[in-house]
Amino acid sequence: QFNGGNYTFLRLLDPISRQLIPTDKDFFTRRDNQFASFLLGVYDEAGRSIQYQKANGKDTWYGFHFLDRWKITPRLTASLGVRYEYYPLMSRDSLGKGLEQYDPATNTVLLGGLGGNPKNLGIQTQKSLIGPRFGLAYMLDNKTVLRAGFGSTFDTYPLLRELRGPYPAVIASDFKYLADSPNFDQPSQCLAGQQSNLCSFQGLGTLAGGIQPVDLDPISAGLSQGKIPIDKSVDMRFLRPGLLKRGRIETWNATVERKLPGEFIVGVAYVGNHLTHGWGQVDLNASRIDEQAPLSTLYGRTAATYQLQGYVDSHYNALQVTIDRHFDKGLYIKGAYAWSKAIDLSSDDSWGAGLWLAPTFAGPGYRDRNRGMSDFDSRHVFRMSYVWDLPVGSGRKYLSSNRIGRAVLGGWQLNGIWSTTSGRPTTLYADPGNLRQAGNHQTVDQVGPIQKLGCLGPGPDCHWYDPSSFAIVPLVTDPDGVQRQHRFGTTGRNIALYGPGHTNLDASLFRHFKLTERFDLQFRAEGLNVLNHPTWNWAPDEWGASNYCWGGGPANNPCGGTFMQAVDANGHRIVRFGLRLAF
C-alpha cells in the first residue's frame, strides 16, 4: 500500500487455484478483441431511451368483502363470503391524461385525450367482478376433521406495471453493428485490399462520436392531432378497444385431518385451481407458416407489436399430504408431499413468456398449440424439516444426574430441511429460420418411441433420453430452389419429457453452553447441500444445450451436439462454523 496526500494505491495478492474444463481455443481471442474495443472506445451496439412524457400514472382499485361464519351444529361450521372488485382503467399524469394505442389500420399511435380522442380510446373494464367463497368444516370425532372449500378471486396484476413505459412515454432506439455489411465490417483500406489487424472488429461507432440522435419532430407535430407516427423498429405494447377481461381464479379443496399418537397431525387433501381470461400478449406481426409478417407486408414494420388480451387459461390438480408435530418434548417435525399436474398456455406473468413476450406459437390460429405442461410442473415435491433437542443433559430424560454426561452430551440440537423435487417438462426446439413465417418457434419431430436412459454427465454416449427418437422437420425444396420446412414439428410445448430432479439436505448442529446467569454461548455447525448432490441444468429455454436440435448429427443422435445431455451442474456443499454469544 502506498499513501501520498489524498492518493492511496493498494495492491492485494489473492492466489486462487481453479481447474478449467476444455473450451473453445478461440474464446479468449474473442475476449481480447472485446477488451481492446473497450480500451479504444469502440462499440458495436448502442441505444438511447428518451422519456418523452411522464411515464407514471394512476391505477385505482376498489373492493368490498362480506363474510359470515355460521355454526350450523356443534360439529358443523360454514363460512360464506362474497367479494366485489372494480378496476377502473388507469390514466396518465401528462399529455392528454389517457393511454396510447397502436392503430394497425393507419400504422400510427393514438393518444388518449388529445386531438378529440377519448381518454380511454374505447377500452372498457369489467364492472361485474363478483367472487363467491364458501367453506365447510365438520368434526367427525375428537381427532378427525373434514374440510372443504371453494373460492373465486381475480388477478390483481396492475395495468400500471404492464403499461408503465410504452411508446411514446419512452422512446427507445437500438443501433446495432451489422457484421455482414462491408461498410460496417471493414474500413476503406481493407476494401482496397490493404489487409491489416484493423480490418475487423471496427464496430458501429466510438464513444467519442456519441450515439445517433432520435428525431422527435414528427412526434411533436402530431400531438395536437392525437395521432403520431411510429418507427418500424420500435416495439409497441397496448390495449385494444373493447372490453378488457381480467383473470378469474377458481380454487377448491377437500381435506381430511387426523390427530395420531405422538402429537402428530396428518392431513390429506385434494387441491385444484383454474384460471380463465389470464392476461397474455398477442403479437399482431406474427404470421402463419408460409406467410409474411402482416404488418411487415403492409408497412415494412419489423418490431414486435404486442396487444394485451385476456385469453390465457390454466389448470392445476394435486394430491397433497402434510404431517405436523408442534414443538413438544424437544421435537418439532413438519413435512409435506404433493403429487400434482399443471397445464397452461403460458407459465410466466412477468418478464418471461407471459405478459412481456408472445407465446411460443404466436401466429393466427396457433394459440391452442401452446397448451402443455406448465414450466413449473414438477410432478412430485417432498419437504421435511425437523428440530430436535437431544434428550440428554440437565433437566432431560437421560444423564441428567451424570456430570460427565451433561458436560459432553448435554445441550445439543439437531436441525434440518430435506427436499426432493422431480424434474420439469421440456420443449424441444429447432431452428425457426427454415420456416417462412414470423413470430413463431420451431420444434422437432418425434421419430421413435421415447426411452429414458437416465445418464447424467458430459460423456459422448451419456444421455438422459434416447436422442435417436427425435429429428428436425425434413426440408423440402421449393420451386424456387430454396429448401424450407412447411410445418411445425410433431412435438409441442412442454411435452411430458421431464428433466432430472434434485435432492437436497440442509442440516445444522447446535450446542448451548450456559456460561453464567447472564451469558449464554452457542456453537453452530451448519451445512448447505450436505450430501453434495449436484443440480443438473436441464435448460428449459430455446437455446439450451439439452433441448435444442441443431440437426446434422449421426444416426444415434440426429440432432447433434449435446442434445438430450445434462452437461452442466451447480450446487456444492457449504459448511460453516460460528459462535453466538447472548447476554
N, C-alpha and C positions, 0 to 999 in steps of 0.2 A: 504494500500500500504506500502511495506517495501523496503527501499533503503539501499544497503550495497555495497559500492565501485562500481564495474561495474555490479552489480546484482540488478535487480528490480523484486519484486514479487507483483503482482497486483491481487486482487480478487474482483470481482463485483457480486452483487446480483441483478438479474433481474427476478422478480416474474411475471409469465405468467400463466393465467388460461385458460385451454382448456378442451373441452368435447370430450371424445373418443367414437367412435361407437363400438359396440361389435365386438370382433375379436377372432381369434383362441387362446385358452388359452396356447397353446404350442409355440406360436410365440416368446415370449420373452425368453423361454427356448432355442430355437434355436439361438436366437441372443446372449445369454450368451455364448453358445458354440463357436460362431464365434468370439466374443471378446476374449475369453480365447485362442482360436487358434492364434489370433494375438499376444497376450502377450507372448505365448510360441514360437512364430516364426514358426508356422506350417502352411503350405499352402496345398490346395487341387487341385490347378491348377496353372501352371506356363508356361510361354512361353519365347522364345528367338527369336529375329529378328536380323539377321546379314545382313548388307549391303555388299554384296559380290563385287559389282561393283558400279560405279556411277549410280544413278537412274535417273539423269537428262538427258535431250535430247534436240533435236532441232525440232521444229514444225513450218514450214513456210507456210504462206498463201499468195495468190496473188488474186487481184480483180481489175476489171476495170468496170466503170459505165458510161453510156451515158444517158442524159436526155434532152428532148426537150419539151418546152411548146409552144403550138400553139393556138392563139386566132382566131378561125375559123370565128366567127361572134362577134359582140359586146356582145352577150348574151351567147355564147358557147365557152368554153375553153377546150382544150385537152392537156393532159400530156402523153408523150410517152417516155419510157425508156427501157434500156436493161442492164443487168449486167452479166459479165463473171467472174467466180471464179475458182481457181485451188488450190487444197490442196495436195501438194506432200506428200509422205509417210514420217513420222517422222524418225529420226535416233537417235542413242545413242552417247554419248561422250566417251565411253570406250569400252574395248574389241574389237570386230570386227566392231563397229560402227553401227551394224544392230540390228534388233529386235529379239525376242525369239518366238519360235513356237513349240507347242506340236505336236508330230507325233504319232497318235494313232496306226499306223502300227507297231511301234517298242517300244512304251511306253518310248520314250526319248524326250528330248527337243533339238531342233536345234537352233544354234546360228548364226545369220546372219553375214557374213563377216569373219567367221572362218572356217577352215577345208575345204575350197573350196566352202562353201555355199555362194550364192549371198546375198548381204546385205538386199535385200527386201524379200528374201525367197519366191519368186513367188507372192508376194502381189502387186497388181496394184491399182491405184486410178483413178477416173474418170477425163477425160480431156474435157468433153463436157457439163460442168455445165453452161448453159445459161438460165438466168431468165428474161423473159419479164415483164414489168409493164406498165399499161396504166390506165388513168382515164379521166372522163368527168365531167364537171360542167356546168350546164345550169341554167341561171337566168330566171325563169318563169315570175316574176314581181319584183317590188322593195322590196317585203317582202318574196319571196319564191325562194329557190334554190334547184335544183335537182342535186345529185351527184352519181356517180357510179365508181367503180374501180376494178382492178384485178392486183395481183402481184404474182410472183413466186420467192421464195427465197430458201436458202439452210441452213441446220442445221450447225452451226459453232462450234458445240461441238468438242473440241480438242482431238485428239488421245493421246496427251501427258498426259491429265488428266486421261484417262482410263488405259493407259499402263505405268504409271509412276513407278510402283514398282513390276512387276510380277517376278516370279522365273526365273533366279537366281539373278536378280538385288537385291532383298531382299529375303533371305531365312528365312521363318518364321516357327517355330516349336511350337507346343502346347501340353503340357503334362497334363493330367487330372487324378484326383483321381477316381479310379474305385470303387464305393461304393458297387458293387455286387461281388467284389473279396475278399475272406477272407484274401488273402495275403496283401491286402492294408487296409482292414477294421479293422483288429484286429491283435495285436501283438501276439507273440508266447505264452505268458502266458494265453491269452484269449482262444486260440485254445486248450490249455491243460485243459480248464475248470476252470481256476482260474479267476473268474469274479471280476472286479473292475471298478471304474469310468473311467479307462483308456482304457476300452475295446471298445470304439467307438470314432469317430472324431479324428482318428490318422492322417489323411491327406496323402498327397503324399510324402512330404519331409519337410525339415526345411530350413529356411533362411540361417542358418549357413552352411548347407551342399551344398547350391548353387543349380543351375539349371542344368539339364542334358545337356552335351555339344552336339553340332551338328558336325557330321563327314563331313568335307569339302574335304577330299582327293579324293573321286570319282569324284567330280565336277572339281577339278583342273586337274585331269588326263585326262578328256575328252575335255578340252578346245582346244587343238591342233587339234582335230578331228572335232570340231564344233558340237559335239553331247555329251550331258551329261545325266546321269540318273536323275530320279525324284522319290522321295519317294511317296508311295501310299497315304500318309496322307497329302500331300502338295497340296493346291489349285493352279490352273493354269488358267490364262486368256490370250487369244492370238487371233491373226487374222489368218484366214485360207488362203491358197493360192488362187489366183484368183482375180477377180475384187471386190473391196470393194466399195459398193454403199453408198452414203451419202444422208441423208434425204432431200427430197424436200417438201417445204411447199407452198401450193397454197392458197391464201386468196382472198376473193371477198366481195363486199358490194354494197348496193344501199340505198341511203339516201334521205330523204325529210326534209328540214329545213324551218321553218316558223317563222317570227317575229310577236309576238302577242302584244296586248295592255299591257301597264305596263312595257315595256322594256324586256319582256320575249322572249326567243328564244327556240322553241321546235323542236326537231329532232326525226324522226322515221326511223329506219334503219333495213335492213336485212343484217346480217353478217355471213359469213361462212369461214371455212378453212378445208384443207385436207392435211394430212401428209402421204407420201409414203416413203418406204425404211428407216424408222427411225431405229436407232441402238438399238439392244437388244441382250441379251445373249442366247445362245443355249447350254444347258448342255449335253455334249456328254456322260455323265454317267447316264442320266435319261433313264428310260425304259417304256415300255408299261405295262399294268396290266397283272399279271401272268407271268412276265418275270423278269429275274435278270438284275442288272445294267450291261450294256455291257462291260465296262472297268474293272469292278469287276470280271466278269466271265473270262476275258482274262488274267488280270494281278493282280487281287486282289486289284485293285485301289478303294479306298473309298472316296477320296476327290472330290470336285466339279471340273469339267473340263469345263470351260466356253469358248465358241468360239463366238466372236463378229460378228454379221451379220446384214445386213440392211433389216429387214423383218417387222418392226412394222409399222402399219398404224393407223390413227385416223381420226375422222370426228367431226366437231363442227358446229352447226347451231343455230342461235339466232335471236330473235326479240329484238332490243334494242331501248329504248326510253330515251331521255335526255331532261332536262329543265334547262335553264341557265338564270340568271339575273345578269349582271355585276353590280358592286357596284355603286349604284345611289340613291341619296336622302337617304343615310344611310342604304340601304338594299341590301344584296347580297344573292342570292339563287343559289344552284347548286344541281341537282338531276339526278339520273339515275336508270333505271329499265331494267333488262334482263330476258327474258324467253328463256331458251336455253336447248340444249340436246347435250351431248358429249359422243362419243363411241370410244373405242380404245382396243388394245390388252394389253397394259401396260401403266400406267399413270406416272410413276416416272422415270426420266432420270439421277438420281444422286446416292443416297445411297439406294434407295428403290428398287422396283421391276423392274426397267428398266435396267440400264446398269450394276448394281452390283449384280443382282440376276436373276436367270432364272424365266420365267413366272410361274403362278400358276399351269398350266398343261404343264409340260416340256417334256414329253415323245414324241417319234417319232409319228407323225400323229395327235397330240393333239393340235397343235398350234391354230386352229380356235376356239377351245373350250374356249380360253381366251377372245374372243370378248365379251365385255359387256360394261355397262356404265362406264365412267371414274370415278376414285376415287373422283374427284372434281366436279362431275356432280350435282350441286345444281340447280334445275330447275328454281327457282325464286330468284333473288337477287335485292334488292332495297336499294338505298343510297340517303340520302338527307342531305345537310349541309346548314347552314344559318349564317349570321352575320347581326345583326340589332342594329343600333344606335338609341335608342328611340328618337322620335322627340319632346323631351321635354327639355327645358332649354335655355340657352343663344344661340341666333342665330338659334334656331329651330322653328318649326311650332307652338308649344304650350308652354305657360307660359314663353316666352322669356322675358317679362317685369315684371314678378312676382318674386320678390326677394326670397320669401319663396319657391315658386315652383322650381326656379332654384337651390336653395340650397339643396332641398330634393330630387327632381326627375330628375334633370339635370345630364348629363354625364354618364348615364347608357348604357351598351352594352350587348346584349344577343347573345350567340354563341352556336352552337350545331351541332352534327352529329347523324343522325338516320340511323340505318342499320337493315335490315331484310333479313335473308338468310334461305332458306328452307334446309331440311336435305339432306344427301348424301346417295348413294346406299350402299348395304351391301352384302358381300359374307358370306354365312352360312357354316362354316367349321365343319368338324368332324375329328375323329382320323384317320390319314392315316395308322396307324400301322396294321389295319385289312386288308389292301390291300397288296398283294405280288407284290411290284413294287419299283421303286427308283426314287426320284426327283419330284414326283407329290404331290399335295394336294388332300384331300378328301372333298366332300361337302355332303349336306344332301338331302334326298328325300322330295319332296312336296307331302303330302298325303291328303291334303284337300284344300279348297279354302282359299286364303289369305284374312284375315279380320283384318283391322286396329282397334285396341281398343283404342289407344291414351292415355293410362295411364302411367304417369311418376313417378318413385319413387321406393323404395325398398320393398314395400309391397308384401306378398306372392302371391296375386291374381292380382297384378298390372303389366300389360304387354302392351308394345307398339303395338305389333301384337299378334294375337292368336297363342300361341306356339303349339297348338294341330295340326296345319296344316303341321308340319314338324317332321321328324324322321330320325334316322340313316338308312343307307342301310342295309337290312336284312343280317344276317350272314348265310353262307351255310357250312355245314360240308363236308369237303373233304374226299376222300377215306382214307387218312392217319389219319383221326380223328381230324383234326385241323379245327376250324371254321374260315372262311375267307369271305371277300367280293370280288366279281369278277367284279365289275363295279363302275363307279363314281355315285354320287348322281344325281338326276334329275335336281337339281338346278345348275346353273353355276356361273361364276364370276360376281360379282356386279349386281345382279338381281335388278329389279325395286322395291326394298324393302327399302324405304327411312326412315332414322332415323329422330329424332326430329330436328326441325330448331332452329334458335336463333334470338332474337330481342334485340337490344342494343341501348341505348341513352347516349351519352356523351354530357354534357352541361356545360356552364360556364356563369358567370355573372361578368362583369367588371364595375368598377366605376372610372371615371377620375376626379382628383382634380387638379386644377391649383393653385399651392401654390404661386409662384412668376413668374416673367417673365422667369427665368432660371430653375425653379424647377417644375416638374410635378410628382404627386403621383397617382399610380393606385392600387386600391383594386381588388383582384381577388378571386372569389369563383368558384372552379371547381369540377365537379362531373363526375366520370367514372362509367358507368353502373348505371345511376341514378335510373332506375326503379328496380334495384336489381334482374334482370332476370337471372336465372342460365343457364349455358351452359352444357347441358347433354352430357356425354361422351358415345356416341354410338360407341363402339370400332370397327374400321374397320380392325384391324389386325387379324391374325389367332387365337390368344389366348385371344381375347376379351371376356368379360363376357357376352355380349349381343348376340354375334353371333356364339358362339361355342356350338356344340351339343355333350354332353357327353354320352347321352343315359341312359337308365335305369330309366327314370322318370315315373310319373303316367300317366294315360290316357289323362289328360288335359294338360300335358307338357311332352311328351315322351323324350325330350332332357334333362330334368332335370336342376338343378342348377338355374342360373339367366338368362337362355336363353330367349331372347326377352324382357328383362327388362333393363331399364336405371336406374342403381343403383348408379351411381357416377356423380357428377356435380361439376363445379367450376365456378369462376367468382362472386365476391362480389362487393358491392357498395364501392367506394372510394371517399371521399370528402376531399378536401384540400383547405386551405386558404393561401393567400400570399399578400405581398405588394411589389410594384415595384417603385423605385424612379429613375426618369430620370432627368438629368441635363446637 
